[in-house]
Amino acid sequence: MRKGIPLAIMMLLGLCVLLLAEVKTDYDHQTDFGKYGTYSLMKVQAGNQLWQDRITRDIDNALQAKGWQKVPSGGDATVTAFGAMHNEETLQTFYDGFGGGWFWRGFGPETATTTVENTPVGTLTLDIFDSQTKHLIWRGTATNTLSGDPEKNEKKLASTVEDMFKHFPPKPKG
């Protein structure tokens, strides 16, 4: 029974982490985003062509929903995207026997079993540059755990890109 409660809590916390992407955005506070209406994609780099196409589609959907128009080249702004995946290791230790740990309160030796779980984590970085000055004006980054199901990951990507552009374009300061 003792082992079941911590395991259930860890699984619940893990589920919460799987559902939430960490999204951060930053921008040049001196930039007037009102002067931008068109954009061109300079480069989209990801693990394979399928993901490059998905990232491109989601960026296009998000920017066009904000009123920006895509042009093949020479847009007011230039967009780049870089997607990557890495494995994050999680260590889990379980104690067997009677008591709360090795020689806890003198009840004798226990054994501890530690397992390593590799969790795939995807990171997406989107940059928007002023095409004239080549100056970075906006950056969005997102990190999210991935599953073995490409359809779920595709939905996570779409939701994550939508979250990135939730407050885009930034309101002028002042």
N, C-alpha and C positions, 0 to 999 in steps of 0.2 A: 504494500500500500504506500509506503514511504517513497518508493521509487516512482510511482505513478503520478504523484502530485507535481514534483519538479518537472517531470517529462511533459506533462500536460501544459504547465505554465510556459515551458520553453517552446512547445509547439505553437501555442497561442501567440506568443511574442513573435515567433518566426513568421507566422501567418500575417501579422500586422505589418512586419517589415516587407514582406513580399508584395503587399498591396500598395505601398506608398513609395513613390519615387522621390528622390531628393532633387529638387529643382532650384537652381539659383540663377539669377540674372543680374547683370550690371551694365551700365551704359555711361557714355560721356554726357555729363550733366550740362555741358555747354552747347550740345547739339540740338538744333531745331528739327525735330523729326517731321514737322509739317512740310518741309521742302522736298521730302522723298515721296515719290508715287510709283516708281518703277524699280525693279530689281532684276539682276541677272545672277544665275548660279555660276560660280567660278569652279568649285570643286566640291564633290561629295565623295567621301572615302569611308568605306565600311568593309566588313569582312568579306562580302561577296556582292555580286551585281544585284541579287534579289533585295538585299538590305539597302543598297545604295538607291535603288528605285523606290523602296518604301519610304526612306528618309526624304528623298526628293519630293514625293507625292505629299507627304505630311507637311513639309515646309511650304510647298505651294499652296496647299489648302489653308494653312494658318495665315500666311501673308495676304493671300487674296481675300480672305474673310475680313482682313483689316483694311481692305481697299487698295492694296498695292497690286500692280500689274506686272507680270513676268514678261521680260523681253529677252530674246536670245543673247544679246550683248549690248553693252553701252547703257545699262540701267543707271538710275540715280545712285543705287546702292548695289553692292556686290555681296553675295552670300556664300559662305563656305561651311561645310559640315564634316565632322570627323566622328565616326562611331568606332568603339573598341570594346572588347570583352576580355575579362580576366576572371580567374577563380579566386574566391575569397575563402580562406580556411577557417572553419569553426571547430573548436575543440570542445568535446563533451566528455565529462568524467562522471562515472557512476560507481558507487561504493556498494559492495556486497557484504552481507554478514549482519551482525547485530551491533548496533551503536551508530554513532555519527561520524566516524572516521577512524583512522588507524589508532589502535589502542585507546580509543575514547573511553574515559572513565574506567580503564582497566579491564575492559571486556574482551581483550584479545585481538589478534590480528584480523584485519579485513583485507580484501583485495579491491583494488581500484582498476577500473577499465576505462581507458581514454580512447575515444574514437575521433578521427578527423573527417569532417564533412567538407567537401568542396562545393561551394555555391557559385554558380556563374553569375557575374555581375556585368551589366552593360553600362557604358558611359557614352553620352552624346554631347558634343560641343558644337554649338552653332555660333558663327561670327558674322556680323554684318559690318561692312566697311563702306565709307563714303567713296564712291567710285572715282571722283575727281582727285581727292587728296590722299587716297589709300589709307586713311585714318580709321582705326577701329572705333565704331560708334556704339556697338551693342554686342554683348556676349551672353549666351545662355548655356548652362551646363546642367546635365541631368544624369543621375545614377540610379539604376534600378536592378533588382535581382531578376534573373531570367529563368524561364522554365524550359522543359524539354519539348514544349508544344509551340511550334512556330506561330500558330494562329493567336495564341495567348500573347506571345511576345509582340506580334504585330499590333494587337490592340493596345498593349502597354505603350508601345512606341507612339501611336497616334494620340493617346491620352497625355503622354509626357510632353510631346511637342505642343499640344494644345495648352497645357499648363504653362509652358515656357512663354507663350505669347499671350497669356491671359491679360497682362497689363501693358501690352505693346500697342502702339508706340508709347513710350514714356511721355508723361505730361511735362510741359515746360516748367522749369523751376522759376519761382519768382513771383 
